[in-house]
Amino acid sequence: MNPTFKKLFLSPSSWLLGSAILVAGSASAATTAAPVRQVVTDPVFSQLVDAKARVELLTDQAKWAEGPLCLQDGRLIWSDIKANKVSGWQATDGVSTWLEPADFQNGHTLDAQGRVVAASHGKRGIVRQEANGEWRTLVDTYQGKRLNSPNDVVADNSGTLWFTDPTFGVLSKSEGYGGTPEQGGEFVYRYVPQTGEITRLETPEVHSPNGLAFSPDQQLLYVADSQMAHDFSKKTLAHRIMVYQVRDGRLSNGKVFAEIESGIPDGIKVDALGNVWSSSKEGIQVFSAAGKSLGKLLVSASDTSNLTFCSDEQGSWAYITAANKVLRVQVAKGVIGR
């Protein structure tokens, strides 16, 4: 059976209207509760997400959705980490299994050749899908010791990969194969596929690096610090986004960009205008490049993990992974910039 695909609309009062149009399905057609609510804290937010923006629920059947990525063929993929698979969605076909088993892949990106690169908890490394469909491990050690459980990965314009390596996956029985951390901490790395060079970056202010995102000119790198995910009862643990200057492959001048309440920053993205979009327990929080709160997309889910931006013939979208749900919210064309 195909997944449920619902279309709803944001009203001028920032609530989605109650009626739902069933397109095809596995979720209940009777479910009409609004999956997203808009909160505007700065008028600029309305230039990013219109009050009547379209919102579509693609599925509510995931165990824990993460790592969304749009492929060159128009398909959206995302990690269903606790199910150890990667799912996909296309408007014509609905939801399908894209990869299973998936070695507990988490974050995804595309390299300069359009190949899918993934942070794999199970492989404890960064892996890439080759032209023949096989997966190749690019890097899984640093100074002779196994990495922890890479969480997110981004590619810069030169093809170099930047990734985070917290211990969340290796310590979780539901998100990896288990094992013992060997690196003595949680770090951010830079890896050059052409040479095999791996560098541990200087980010002393970051305790548990998670999501990564470059500014549009790639002169800044934003790093989500999700330390509080190790123990949510300890509110003094870090739950913030740091920003670093990027120069000659190194990071410097780390500063606190934003504190995230409630929950933690997990996946983060920067739009073409330089605004930073961060996941949080309540949904997506959006900040200007100066760190000013612009607004929120409150998602009806137990948690929200990540997002990505993509365009198709219907418009520009922010795809959101939120616990068991995957949704997309229509955004202004300028958000994606192409």
C-alpha positions as CSV (number, residue, x, y, z in Angstrom):
1,M,0.0,0.0,0.0
2,N,1.3,3.4,-0.8
3,P,1.8,6.0,1.9
4,T,-0.7,8.6,2.7
5,F,-0.1,11.9,0.9
6,K,-2.1,14.8,2.2
7,K,-2.3,18.4,1.2
8,L,-3.1,21.1,3.6
9,F,-2.9,24.9,3.5
10,L,-1.7,27.6,6.0
11,S,-4.5,30.0,6.7
12,P,-3.8,33.8,7.3
13,S,-4.1,33.1,11.0
14,S,-1.1,30.8,10.7
15,W,-3.1,27.6,11.2
16,L,-3.5,25.0,8.7
17,L,-7.1,24.5,7.6
18,G,-8.7,21.3,8.9
19,S,-9.7,19.7,5.5
20,A,-7.3,17.2,4.0
21,I,-7.2,15.8,0.5
22,L,-6.2,12.2,0.4
23,V,-4.0,11.4,-2.6
24,A,-2.8,7.9,-1.9
25,G,-2.3,6.0,1.2
26,S,-1.1,4.3,4.4
27,A,-1.7,6.9,7.1
28,S,-5.3,7.5,8.2
29,A,-7.4,9.5,5.8
30,A,-9.4,10.7,8.9
31,T,-6.4,12.4,10.3
32,T,-7.0,16.1,9.8
33,A,-5.0,17.7,12.6
34,A,-2.8,20.5,11.3
35,P,0.8,19.1,11.0
36,V,2.4,22.6,10.9
37,R,1.7,25.9,12.6
38,Q,3.5,29.1,11.7
39,V,4.8,31.6,14.2
40,V,6.1,34.9,12.9
41,T,8.5,36.9,15.1
42,D,9.8,39.2,12.4
43,P,8.1,40.4,9.2
44,V,11.0,39.0,7.2
45,F,9.8,35.5,7.9
46,S,6.7,36.1,5.8
47,Q,9.0,36.7,2.8
48,L,10.4,33.2,3.3
49,V,7.2,31.3,4.1
50,D,3.9,32.7,3.0
51,A,1.0,32.6,5.4
52,K,-0.9,30.4,2.9
53,A,2.1,28.2,2.0
54,R,1.3,24.7,1.0
55,V,2.2,21.9,3.4
56,E,2.2,18.2,2.4
57,L,2.5,15.2,4.7
58,L,4.5,12.6,2.7
59,T,4.4,9.8,5.4
60,D,3.8,9.2,9.0
61,Q,5.2,5.6,9.0
62,A,8.9,6.2,9.8
63,K,10.4,5.0,13.0
64,W,12.9,7.9,13.2
65,A,13.3,10.0,10.1
66,E,16.6,11.9,9.5
67,G,19.1,13.0,6.8
68,P,16.7,14.2,4.0
69,L,18.3,14.8,0.6
70,C,17.0,15.5,-2.8
71,L,18.6,13.5,-5.7
72,Q,19.2,14.7,-9.2
73,D,16.3,12.5,-10.5
74,G,13.8,14.5,-8.3
75,R,13.5,11.8,-5.6
76,L,13.7,12.7,-2.0
77,I,15.5,10.2,0.3
78,W,15.8,10.1,4.1
79,S,17.3,7.9,6.7
80,D,14.9,5.9,8.8
81,I,17.7,5.2,11.2
82,K,15.9,3.0,13.8
83,A,14.5,0.8,10.9
84,N,18.0,0.6,9.4
85,K,16.9,1.7,6.0
86,V,16.8,4.7,3.7
87,S,13.4,5.5,2.3
88,G,12.5,7.5,-0.8
89,W,9.6,9.5,-2.2
90,Q,8.5,10.8,-5.6
91,A,5.3,12.6,-6.4
92,T,4.4,10.0,-9.0
93,D,5.3,6.9,-6.9
94,G,4.9,7.8,-3.2
95,V,7.1,6.3,-0.6
96,S,9.4,3.3,-1.3
97,T,12.5,1.7,0.3
98,W,15.6,3.1,-1.3
99,L,18.2,1.1,0.6
100,E,17.9,-1.8,3.1
101,P,19.8,-2.6,5.2
102,A,21.5,0.8,5.3
103,D,24.2,0.3,8.0
104,F,22.3,3.0,10.0
105,Q,23.0,5.9,7.7
106,N,22.2,9.3,9.1
107,G,23.1,12.5,7.2
108,H,23.4,12.7,3.4
109,T,24.9,15.0,0.9
110,L,25.8,15.0,-2.8
111,D,29.4,15.3,-4.1
112,A,30.5,17.3,-7.1
113,Q,29.7,14.3,-9.4
114,G,26.2,13.9,-7.9
115,R,27.0,10.8,-5.9
116,V,25.3,10.2,-2.6
117,V,27.6,10.5,0.4
118,A,26.4,9.3,3.8
119,A,27.4,9.5,7.4
120,S,27.1,5.9,8.6
121,H,26.7,4.9,12.2
122,G,27.0,1.2,11.4
123,K,30.2,1.6,9.3
124,R,31.5,4.2,11.7
125,G,32.6,6.2,8.7
126,I,31.7,8.2,5.6
127,V,30.5,6.1,2.7
128,R,29.7,6.9,-0.9
129,Q,27.5,5.2,-3.5
130,E,29.5,4.5,-6.6
131,A,28.1,4.5,-10.2
132,N,27.4,0.7,-10.0
133,G,25.3,1.2,-6.9
134,E,27.8,-0.3,-4.5
135,W,28.8,1.6,-1.3
136,R,32.4,2.4,-0.7
137,T,33.8,3.4,2.7
138,L,35.9,6.6,2.2
139,V,37.1,7.1,5.7
140,D,36.5,5.3,9.0
141,T,39.6,6.0,11.1
142,Y,41.6,8.9,12.4
143,Q,45.2,8.3,13.6
144,G,44.7,4.6,13.5
145,K,41.6,4.6,15.7
146,R,38.0,4.0,14.6
147,L,35.7,6.9,14.3
148,N,32.8,7.1,16.7
149,S,29.6,7.2,14.5
150,P,29.6,10.0,11.9
151,N,26.4,12.0,12.1
152,D,26.3,14.6,9.4
153,V,28.3,15.4,6.3
154,V,28.5,18.4,3.9
155,A,30.6,19.0,0.7
156,D,32.2,22.2,-0.2
157,N,32.8,23.6,-3.7
158,S,36.1,21.8,-4.0
159,G,34.6,18.4,-3.2
160,T,36.1,18.2,0.2
161,L,33.9,16.6,2.8
162,W,33.3,18.0,6.3
163,F,31.6,15.8,8.9
164,T,30.8,15.5,12.5
165,D,31.6,12.5,14.7
166,P,29.7,12.4,18.0
167,T,29.1,9.2,20.0
168,F,25.3,9.1,19.7
169,G,25.2,6.2,17.1
170,V,27.9,4.0,18.6
171,L,26.3,4.2,22.0
172,S,22.8,3.6,20.9
173,K,21.6,0.0,20.4
174,S,18.7,1.2,18.2
175,E,20.9,3.4,15.9
176,G,24.0,1.3,15.3
177,Y,25.8,-2.0,15.8
178,G,27.3,-0.9,19.1
179,G,30.9,-0.7,20.0
180,T,33.4,1.3,22.0
181,P,34.3,4.9,21.2
182,E,38.0,5.2,20.5
183,Q,38.6,8.8,19.7
184,G,38.5,10.2,23.3
185,G,35.9,12.8,22.4
186,E,33.5,14.1,19.8
187,F,34.9,16.1,16.9
188,V,34.5,17.8,13.5
189,Y,36.6,16.5,10.6
190,R,37.6,17.6,7.1
191,Y,38.3,14.8,4.6
192,V,39.7,15.3,1.1
193,P,38.6,12.3,-1.1
194,Q,41.2,13.0,-3.8
195,T,44.1,12.5,-1.4
196,G,42.7,10.6,1.5
197,E,43.8,13.4,3.9
198,I,41.7,13.7,7.1
199,T,42.1,16.6,9.5
200,R,40.6,17.0,13.0
201,L,39.3,20.6,13.2
202,E,39.8,23.0,16.1
203,T,36.4,23.5,17.6
204,P,37.1,23.5,21.4
205,E,33.8,25.3,22.1
206,V,31.8,22.3,20.7
207,H,31.0,19.4,22.9
208,S,28.9,17.1,20.7
209,P,28.9,18.2,17.1
210,N,25.8,17.3,15.1
211,G,24.4,19.1,12.1
212,L,26.6,21.1,9.7
213,A,25.9,23.9,7.2
214,F,27.9,26.3,5.2
215,S,27.0,29.9,4.5
216,P,26.2,30.6,0.8
217,D,29.8,31.9,0.2
218,Q,31.2,29.0,2.3
219,Q,33.2,31.5,4.4
220,L,31.3,30.4,7.5
221,L,30.5,26.9,8.9
222,Y,27.6,26.5,11.3
223,V,27.9,23.6,13.8
224,A,25.0,22.3,15.9
225,D,26.2,21.3,19.4
226,S,23.7,18.7,20.7
227,Q,25.5,17.8,24.0
228,M,22.2,17.9,25.9
229,A,21.1,14.9,23.8
230,H,23.3,12.7,26.0
231,D,21.1,13.7,29.1
232,F,18.1,15.8,28.5
233,S,17.6,16.2,32.3
234,K,20.8,18.3,32.4
235,K,19.7,21.7,31.0
236,T,23.2,23.1,31.5
237,L,24.6,20.9,28.7
238,A,25.0,22.6,25.3
239,H,22.1,23.0,23.0
240,R,23.3,25.7,20.7
241,I,24.6,26.5,17.2
242,M,28.2,27.7,16.9
243,V,29.6,29.5,13.8
244,Y,33.2,29.5,12.6
245,Q,35.1,31.4,10.0
246,V,36.5,29.1,7.3
247,R,39.9,29.8,5.8
248,D,42.4,27.5,4.1
249,G,40.5,24.4,5.2
250,R,40.6,25.4,8.9
251,L,38.1,26.9,11.3
252,S,38.6,29.8,13.6
253,N,36.9,32.5,15.7
254,G,34.1,30.3,17.0
255,K,31.1,32.2,18.4
256,V,27.7,31.2,19.7
257,F,25.2,31.9,16.9
258,A,22.0,30.8,18.7
259,E,20.7,28.9,21.7
260,I,18.0,26.5,20.8
261,E,14.9,26.0,23.0
262,S,13.2,23.6,23.3
263,G,15.2,20.5,22.8
264,I,18.4,20.6,20.8
265,P,19.6,21.7,17.3
266,D,20.0,18.6,15.3
267,G,20.0,19.1,11.5
268,I,20.6,22.6,10.3
269,K,20.5,24.3,6.9
270,V,21.4,27.7,5.5
271,D,19.2,29.1,2.7
272,A,20.4,31.1,-0.3
273,L,19.8,34.4,1.6
274,G,22.0,33.4,4.5
275,N,19.2,32.6,7.0
276,V,19.9,29.6,9.3
277,W,17.1,27.0,9.7
278,S,17.5,24.7,12.7
279,S,15.5,21.7,13.9
280,S,14.3,21.7,17.5
281,K,11.9,19.6,19.6
282,E,9.0,21.9,18.6
283,G,9.8,22.1,14.9
284,I,12.0,24.4,12.7
285,Q,13.4,27.7,14.0
286,V,14.7,30.3,11.5
287,F,17.3,32.9,12.2
288,S,18.8,35.8,10.2
289,A,22.5,35.7,9.4
290,A,22.9,38.1,12.3
291,G,21.3,35.5,14.7
292,K,18.0,37.3,15.0
293,S,14.9,35.0,15.4
294,L,12.6,35.4,12.4
295,G,10.0,32.8,13.0
296,K,9.2,29.1,13.5
297,L,7.4,26.2,11.8
298,L,5.9,24.3,14.7
299,V,5.5,20.7,13.7
300,S,2.9,18.3,15.2
301,A,5.4,15.5,16.1
302,S,7.2,14.3,19.2
303,D,10.4,15.8,17.8
304,T,11.9,17.3,14.7
305,S,15.3,16.2,13.5
306,N,16.3,17.8,10.2
307,L,15.4,19.5,6.9
308,T,16.6,20.2,3.4
309,F,15.7,22.6,0.6
310,C,14.7,21.4,-2.9
311,S,12.8,22.6,-6.0
312,D,10.5,20.9,-8.5
313,E,8.0,22.0,-11.1
314,Q,5.5,22.7,-8.3
315,G,7.7,25.2,-6.5
316,S,10.4,25.5,-3.8
317,W,10.2,23.4,-0.6
318,A,11.6,22.8,2.8
319,Y,11.5,19.1,3.4
320,I,11.3,18.3,7.2
321,T,11.9,15.0,9.0
322,A,10.1,14.9,12.3
323,A,10.1,11.6,14.3
324,N,7.7,9.3,12.4
325,K,6.8,12.0,9.8
326,V,8.2,13.5,6.7
327,L,6.6,16.7,5.4
328,R,7.3,19.5,3.0
329,V,6.5,23.2,3.3
330,Q,6.4,25.5,0.3
331,V,8.9,28.3,0.7
332,A,9.7,31.4,-1.4
333,K,11.8,30.9,-4.5
334,G,14.6,33.1,-3.1
335,V,15.1,30.7,-0.2
336,I,16.7,28.1,-2.5
337,G,18.1,30.6,-5.0
338,R,17.8,28.6,-8.2
